[in-house]
Amino acid sequence: MDNKPLRKLQEEIKDMKAKAKVYLAKQKKELKNLEDKVKDHLAYKQLILSTVKSNYTPDNIVSGLKVVAEHIKAKNWSMVDRIGGPSGDLEARGACPICHINLTGKDLRPREITFPCGVAGCPFEKNAN
């Protein structure tokens, strides 16, 4: 029995594996690009659904839509979800870095009804007293 055909088969298998690896990497990159494109559209869709269900005033809705649109452009998905997600708050403009309570208004303060949050180290907790 000659070992040459076996070596040739092993080389072919090695070559096929290398080509498959390159192809898989290319496909993963293409899939990631498509997912990124779809993510923007899904965020806008969810924002519309959240807005329709909301009880906010028209001025607050328009303001919230503008803010979320900017976050979608910036791909700041945590804020997109916080403001326009399924349980979003169209008045939210930020989050406490410690307890993650929504911050609203121009001065970025939590609503009074959110206190006490009970999280040690929250910079807003002392204002509840």
ZAMARVEX-134181 format. One record per atom (N, C-alpha, C): residue number from 0; residue in three letters; atom name; x negated, y, z. Coordinates in steps of 0.1 Angstrom, whole numbers, plus 5000, padded with zeros to 4 digits. Layout:
N
PADO/num/residu/atome/east/north/up
PADO/NUM/ALA/CA/X/Y/Z
...
END
This chain:
129
PADO/num/residu/atome/east/north/up
PADO/0/MET/N/4992/4988/5000
PADO/0/MET/CA/5000/5000/5000
PADO/0/MET/C/4991/5012/5000
PADO/1/ASP/N/4995/5022/4991
PADO/1/ASP/CA/4987/5034/4990
PADO/1/ASP/C/4992/5045/4999
PADO/2/ASN/N/4983/5052/5006
PADO/2/ASN/CA/4987/5063/5015
PADO/2/ASN/C/4990/5076/5008
PADO/3/LYS/N/4985/5077/4996
PADO/3/LYS/CA/4987/5090/4989
PADO/3/LYS/C/5001/5094/4987
PADO/4/PRO/N/5011/5086/4983
PADO/4/PRO/CA/5024/5090/4982
PADO/4/PRO/C/5030/5094/4996
PADO/5/LEU/N/5026/5088/5006
PADO/5/LEU/CA/5031/5092/5020
PADO/5/LEU/C/5026/5106/5023
PADO/6/ARG/N/5013/5108/5021
PADO/6/ARG/CA/5008/5122/5023
PADO/6/ARG/C/5015/5132/5015
PADO/7/LYS/N/5018/5129/5003
PADO/7/LYS/CA/5025/5138/4994
PADO/7/LYS/C/5039/5141/4999
PADO/8/LEU/N/5046/5131/5004
PADO/8/LEU/CA/5059/5133/5010
PADO/8/LEU/C/5058/5141/5022
PADO/9/GLN/N/5048/5139/5031
PADO/9/GLN/CA/5046/5147/5043
PADO/9/GLN/C/5044/5162/5039
PADO/10/GLU/N/5036/5165/5029
PADO/10/GLU/CA/5034/5178/5025
PADO/10/GLU/C/5046/5185/5019
PADO/11/GLU/N/5054/5177/5012
PADO/11/GLU/CA/5067/5182/5006
PADO/11/GLU/C/5076/5186/5018
PADO/12/ILE/N/5077/5177/5028
PADO/12/ILE/CA/5086/5180/5039
PADO/12/ILE/C/5081/5192/5047
PADO/13/LYS/N/5068/5194/5048
PADO/13/LYS/CA/5063/5205/5055
PADO/13/LYS/C/5066/5218/5047
PADO/14/ASP/N/5065/5217/5034
PADO/14/ASP/CA/5068/5229/5025
PADO/14/ASP/C/5083/5232/5026
PADO/15/MET/N/5091/5222/5026
PADO/15/MET/CA/5106/5224/5027
PADO/15/MET/C/5109/5231/5040
PADO/16/LYS/N/5103/5226/5051
PADO/16/LYS/CA/5106/5232/5064
PADO/16/LYS/C/5102/5247/5064
PADO/17/ALA/N/5091/5250/5058
PADO/17/ALA/CA/5086/5264/5058
PADO/17/ALA/C/5096/5273/5050
PADO/18/LYS/N/5100/5268/5038
PADO/18/LYS/CA/5109/5275/5030
PADO/18/LYS/C/5123/5277/5037
PADO/19/ALA/N/5127/5266/5044
PADO/19/ALA/CA/5140/5267/5051
PADO/19/ALA/C/5139/5277/5062
PADO/20/LYS/N/5128/5278/5069
PADO/20/LYS/CA/5126/5288/5080
PADO/20/LYS/C/5126/5302/5074
PADO/21/VAL/N/5120/5305/5063
PADO/21/VAL/CA/5120/5318/5057
PADO/21/VAL/C/5135/5321/5053
PADO/22/TYR/N/5142/5312/5047
PADO/22/TYR/CA/5155/5314/5042
PADO/22/TYR/C/5165/5317/5054
PADO/23/LEU/N/5163/5309/5065
PADO/23/LEU/CA/5171/5311/5077
PADO/23/LEU/C/5169/5325/5083
PADO/24/ALA/N/5156/5330/5083
PADO/24/ALA/CA/5153/5343/5088
PADO/24/ALA/C/5160/5354/5080
PADO/25/LYS/N/5160/5352/5067
PADO/25/LYS/CA/5166/5361/5058
PADO/25/LYS/C/5181/5362/5060
PADO/26/GLN/N/5187/5350/5061
PADO/26/GLN/CA/5202/5349/5064
PADO/26/GLN/C/5206/5355/5077
PADO/27/LYS/N/5198/5353/5087
PADO/27/LYS/CA/5200/5359/5100
PADO/27/LYS/C/5200/5374/5100
PADO/28/LYS/N/5190/5380/5092
PADO/28/LYS/CA/5189/5394/5091
PADO/28/LYS/C/5201/5400/5083
PADO/29/GLU/N/5205/5393/5073
PADO/29/GLU/CA/5217/5397/5065
PADO/29/GLU/C/5230/5397/5074
PADO/30/LEU/N/5231/5386/5081
PADO/30/LEU/CA/5243/5385/5090
PADO/30/LEU/C/5243/5396/5101
PADO/31/LYS/N/5232/5399/5106
PADO/31/LYS/CA/5231/5410/5116
PADO/31/LYS/C/5235/5423/5110
PADO/32/ASN/N/5231/5426/5098
PADO/32/ASN/CA/5235/5438/5091
PADO/32/ASN/C/5250/5439/5089
PADO/33/LEU/N/5256/5428/5085
PADO/33/LEU/CA/5270/5427/5083
PADO/33/LEU/C/5278/5429/5096
PADO/34/GLU/N/5273/5423/5107
PADO/34/GLU/CA/5279/5424/5120
PADO/34/GLU/C/5278/5439/5125
PADO/35/ASP/N/5267/5445/5122
PADO/35/ASP/CA/5266/5460/5126
PADO/35/ASP/C/5276/5468/5118
PADO/36/LYS/N/5278/5465/5106
PADO/36/LYS/CA/5288/5473/5098
PADO/36/LYS/C/5302/5471/5103
PADO/37/VAL/N/5305/5458/5106
PADO/37/VAL/CA/5318/5455/5111
PADO/37/VAL/C/5321/5461/5125
PADO/38/LYS/N/5311/5462/5133
PADO/38/LYS/CA/5312/5466/5147
PADO/38/LYS/C/5318/5481/5147
PADO/39/ASP/N/5313/5489/5138
PADO/39/ASP/CA/5318/5503/5137
PADO/39/ASP/C/5333/5503/5134
PADO/40/HIS/N/5337/5495/5124
PADO/40/HIS/CA/5351/5494/5120
PADO/40/HIS/C/5360/5489/5131
PADO/41/LEU/N/5355/5478/5138
PADO/41/LEU/CA/5363/5473/5149
PADO/41/LEU/C/5364/5482/5160
PADO/42/ALA/N/5354/5490/5163
PADO/42/ALA/CA/5355/5501/5173
PADO/42/ALA/C/5366/5511/5170
PADO/43/TYR/N/5366/5515/5157
PADO/43/TYR/CA/5376/5525/5153
PADO/43/TYR/C/5390/5519/5154
PADO/44/LYS/N/5392/5506/5150
PADO/44/LYS/CA/5404/5499/5151
PADO/44/LYS/C/5409/5499/5166
PADO/45/GLN/N/5400/5495/5175
PADO/45/GLN/CA/5404/5494/5189
PADO/45/GLN/C/5407/5507/5195
PADO/46/LEU/N/5400/5517/5190
PADO/46/LEU/CA/5403/5531/5195
PADO/46/LEU/C/5417/5535/5191
PADO/47/ILE/N/5421/5532/5179
PADO/47/ILE/CA/5434/5536/5174
PADO/47/ILE/C/5445/5528/5183
PADO/48/LEU/N/5442/5515/5185
PADO/48/LEU/CA/5452/5508/5193
PADO/48/LEU/C/5453/5513/5207
PADO/49/SER/N/5441/5517/5213
PADO/49/SER/CA/5441/5522/5227
PADO/49/SER/C/5448/5536/5227
PADO/50/THR/N/5446/5544/5217
PADO/50/THR/CA/5453/5557/5216
PADO/50/THR/C/5468/5556/5215
PADO/51/VAL/N/5472/5546/5207
PADO/51/VAL/CA/5487/5544/5205
PADO/51/VAL/C/5493/5540/5218
PADO/52/LYS/N/5487/5532/5226
PADO/52/LYS/CA/5492/5527/5239
PADO/52/LYS/C/5491/5537/5251
PADO/53/SER/N/5483/5548/5249
PADO/53/SER/CA/5480/5557/5260
PADO/53/SER/C/5491/5566/5263
PADO/54/ASN/N/5490/5572/5275
PADO/54/ASN/CA/5500/5581/5280
PADO/54/ASN/C/5494/5595/5281
PADO/55/TYR/N/5483/5598/5275
PADO/55/TYR/CA/5476/5610/5276
PADO/55/TYR/C/5483/5621/5268
PADO/56/THR/N/5480/5634/5271
PADO/56/THR/CA/5485/5645/5263
PADO/56/THR/C/5478/5645/5249
PADO/57/PRO/N/5485/5651/5239
PADO/57/PRO/CA/5479/5651/5226
PADO/57/PRO/C/5465/5658/5226
PADO/58/ASP/N/5463/5669/5234
PADO/58/ASP/CA/5450/5675/5235
PADO/58/ASP/C/5439/5666/5241
PADO/59/ASN/N/5443/5658/5251
PADO/59/ASN/CA/5433/5648/5257
PADO/59/ASN/C/5430/5637/5247
PADO/60/ILE/N/5440/5633/5239
PADO/60/ILE/CA/5438/5622/5229
PADO/60/ILE/C/5428/5627/5218
PADO/61/VAL/N/5431/5639/5213
PADO/61/VAL/CA/5422/5645/5203
PADO/61/VAL/C/5408/5646/5208
PADO/62/SER/N/5407/5651/5220
PADO/62/SER/CA/5393/5653/5226
PADO/62/SER/C/5386/5640/5228
PADO/63/GLY/N/5394/5630/5233
PADO/63/GLY/CA/5388/5616/5234
PADO/63/GLY/C/5384/5610/5221
PADO/64/LEU/N/5392/5612/5211
PADO/64/LEU/CA/5389/5607/5197
PADO/64/LEU/C/5376/5613/5192
PADO/65/LYS/N/5374/5626/5194
PADO/65/LYS/CA/5362/5632/5190
PADO/65/LYS/C/5350/5627/5197
PADO/66/VAL/N/5351/5625/5210
PADO/66/VAL/CA/5340/5620/5218
PADO/66/VAL/C/5336/5606/5214
PADO/67/VAL/N/5346/5598/5213
PADO/67/VAL/CA/5343/5584/5209
PADO/67/VAL/C/5337/5583/5195
PADO/68/ALA/N/5342/5591/5186
PADO/68/ALA/CA/5336/5591/5172
PADO/68/ALA/C/5321/5594/5173
PADO/69/GLU/N/5317/5603/5181
PADO/69/GLU/CA/5303/5607/5182
PADO/69/GLU/C/5295/5595/5188
PADO/70/HIS/N/5301/5588/5198
PADO/70/HIS/CA/5295/5576/5204
PADO/70/HIS/C/5294/5565/5194
PADO/71/ILE/N/5304/5563/5185
PADO/71/ILE/CA/5303/5553/5175
PADO/71/ILE/C/5292/5556/5165
PADO/72/LYS/N/5291/5568/5161
PADO/72/LYS/CA/5280/5572/5152
PADO/72/LYS/C/5266/5570/5158
PADO/73/ALA/N/5265/5572/5172
PADO/73/ALA/CA/5253/5570/5179
PADO/73/ALA/C/5250/5556/5183
PADO/74/LYS/N/5261/5547/5180
PADO/74/LYS/CA/5260/5533/5184
PADO/74/LYS/C/5258/5531/5199
PADO/75/ASN/N/5264/5540/5207
PADO/75/ASN/CA/5264/5539/5221
PADO/75/ASN/C/5276/5531/5225
PADO/76/TRP/N/5275/5517/5224
PADO/76/TRP/CA/5287/5509/5225
PADO/76/TRP/C/5292/5508/5239
PADO/77/SER/N/5284/5510/5250
PADO/77/SER/CA/5290/5510/5263
PADO/77/SER/C/5299/5521/5265
PADO/78/MET/N/5296/5533/5260
PADO/78/MET/CA/5305/5545/5261
PADO/78/MET/C/5317/5543/5252
PADO/79/VAL/N/5315/5537/5240
PADO/79/VAL/CA/5327/5535/5231
PADO/79/VAL/C/5337/5526/5238
PADO/80/ASP/N/5332/5515/5245
PADO/80/ASP/CA/5341/5506/5251
PADO/80/ASP/C/5348/5513/5264
PADO/81/ARG/N/5340/5521/5271
PADO/81/ARG/CA/5345/5528/5283
PADO/81/ARG/C/5356/5538/5279
PADO/82/ILE/N/5355/5544/5268
PADO/82/ILE/CA/5364/5555/5264
PADO/82/ILE/C/5376/5549/5256
PADO/83/GLY/N/5372/5542/5245
PADO/83/GLY/CA/5382/5537/5236
PADO/83/GLY/C/5385/5522/5235
PADO/84/GLY/N/5379/5515/5245
PADO/84/GLY/CA/5381/5500/5245
PADO/84/GLY/C/5395/5496/5249
PADO/85/PRO/N/5397/5484/5250
PADO/85/PRO/CA/5411/5479/5254
PADO/85/PRO/C/5416/5484/5267
PADO/86/SER/N/5407/5486/5277
PADO/86/SER/CA/5411/5493/5289
PADO/86/SER/C/5404/5506/5291
PADO/87/GLY/N/5402/5513/5280
PADO/87/GLY/CA/5394/5525/5280
PADO/87/GLY/C/5402/5537/5286
PADO/88/ASP/N/5394/5547/5289
PADO/88/ASP/CA/5399/5559/5295
PADO/88/ASP/C/5395/5571/5286
PADO/89/LEU/N/5405/5576/5278
PADO/89/LEU/CA/5402/5587/5268
PADO/89/LEU/C/5396/5599/5274
PADO/90/GLU/N/5397/5601/5287
PADO/90/GLU/CA/5392/5613/5294
PADO/90/GLU/C/5378/5610/5300
PADO/91/ALA/N/5373/5598/5299
PADO/91/ALA/CA/5360/5595/5305
PADO/91/ALA/C/5349/5601/5296
PADO/92/ARG/N/5339/5607/5302
PADO/92/ARG/CA/5328/5613/5294
PADO/92/ARG/C/5314/5608/5299
PADO/93/GLY/N/5315/5599/5309
PADO/93/GLY/CA/5302/5593/5314
PADO/93/GLY/C/5306/5583/5325
PADO/94/ALA/N/5295/5578/5331
PADO/94/ALA/CA/5297/5568/5342
PADO/94/ALA/C/5287/5570/5353
PADO/95/CYS/N/5290/5568/5365
PADO/95/CYS/CA/5281/5569/5376
PADO/95/CYS/C/5270/5558/5374
PADO/96/PRO/N/5258/5562/5376
PADO/96/PRO/CA/5247/5552/5374
PADO/96/PRO/C/5246/5542/5384
PADO/97/ILE/N/5253/5544/5396
PADO/97/ILE/CA/5252/5535/5407
PADO/97/ILE/C/5265/5526/5407
PADO/98/CYS/N/5277/5532/5408
PADO/98/CYS/CA/5289/5524/5409
PADO/98/CYS/C/5297/5522/5396
PADO/99/HIS/N/5293/5530/5386
PADO/99/HIS/CA/5299/5528/5373
PADO/99/HIS/C/5313/5534/5372
PADO/100/ILE/N/5317/5542/5381
PADO/100/ILE/CA/5330/5548/5380
PADO/100/ILE/C/5330/5558/5369
PADO/101/ASN/N/5342/5559/5362
PADO/101/ASN/CA/5342/5569/5351
PADO/101/ASN/C/5341/5583/5356
PADO/102/LEU/N/5333/5591/5348
PADO/102/LEU/CA/5332/5605/5351
PADO/102/LEU/C/5339/5613/5341
PADO/103/THR/N/5347/5623/5345
PADO/103/THR/CA/5355/5630/5336
PADO/103/THR/C/5352/5645/5338
PADO/104/GLY/N/5358/5653/5328
PADO/104/GLY/CA/5357/5667/5329
PADO/104/GLY/C/5343/5672/5324
PADO/105/LYS/N/5342/5686/5323
PADO/105/LYS/CA/5330/5692/5319
PADO/105/LYS/C/5318/5690/5329
PADO/106/ASP/N/5322/5689/5342
PADO/106/ASP/CA/5312/5688/5352
PADO/106/ASP/C/5309/5673/5355
PADO/107/LEU/N/5314/5664/5348
PADO/107/LEU/CA/5312/5650/5350
PADO/107/LEU/C/5314/5645/5364
PADO/108/ARG/N/5326/5645/5369
PADO/108/ARG/CA/5329/5641/5382
PADO/108/ARG/C/5339/5630/5382
PADO/109/PRO/N/5339/5621/5392
PADO/109/PRO/CA/5349/5611/5392
PADO/109/PRO/C/5363/5617/5397
PADO/110/ARG/N/5373/5610/5393
PADO/110/ARG/CA/5386/5614/5398
PADO/110/ARG/C/5387/5612/5413
PADO/111/GLU/N/5395/5620/5420
PADO/111/GLU/CA/5396/5618/5434
PADO/111/GLU/C/5403/5605/5438
PADO/112/ILE/N/5411/5600/5429
PADO/112/ILE/CA/5418/5587/5432
PADO/112/ILE/C/5409/5575/5432
PADO/113/THR/N/5397/5577/5427
PADO/113/THR/CA/5387/5565/5426
PADO/113/THR/C/5379/5564/5439
PADO/114/PHE/N/5381/5573/5449
PADO/114/PHE/CA/5374/5572/5462
PADO/114/PHE/C/5382/5565/5472
PADO/115/PRO/N/5376/5558/5481
PADO/115/PRO/CA/5361/5556/5482
PADO/115/PRO/C/5358/5544/5473
PADO/116/CYS/N/5346/5545/5466
PADO/116/CYS/CA/5342/5534/5458
PADO/116/CYS/C/5336/5523/5466
PADO/117/GLY/N/5330/5527/5478
PADO/117/GLY/CA/5324/5517/5487
PADO/117/GLY/C/5310/5512/5483
PADO/118/VAL/N/5304/5517/5473
PADO/118/VAL/CA/5291/5513/5468
PADO/118/VAL/C/5280/5521/5475
PADO/119/ALA/N/5271/5515/5482
PADO/119/ALA/CA/5261/5522/5489
PADO/119/ALA/C/5252/5529/5479
PADO/120/GLY/N/5249/5541/5482
PADO/120/GLY/CA/5240/5549/5473
PADO/120/GLY/C/5247/5557/5462
PADO/121/CYS/N/5260/5556/5461
PADO/121/CYS/CA/5267/5563/5451
PADO/121/CYS/C/5266/5578/5454
PADO/122/PRO/N/5262/5586/5444
PADO/122/PRO/CA/5260/5600/5447
PADO/122/PRO/C/5273/5608/5449
PADO/123/PHE/N/5284/5602/5445
PADO/123/PHE/CA/5297/5609/5446
PADO/123/PHE/C/5305/5604/5458
PADO/124/GLU/N/5301/5594/5465
PADO/124/GLU/CA/5308/5588/5476
PADO/124/GLU/C/5309/5598/5488
PADO/125/LYS/N/5298/5606/5490
PADO/125/LYS/CA/5299/5615/5501
PADO/125/LYS/C/5309/5626/5499
PADO/126/ASN/N/5312/5629/5487
PADO/126/ASN/CA/5322/5639/5484
PADO/126/ASN/C/5336/5635/5487
PADO/127/ALA/N/5338/5622/5490
PADO/127/ALA/CA/5352/5617/5492
PADO/127/ALA/C/5356/5620/5507
PADO/128/ASN/N/5347/5623/5515
PADO/128/ASN/CA/5350/5625/5530
PADO/128/ASN/C/5357/5639/5532
END
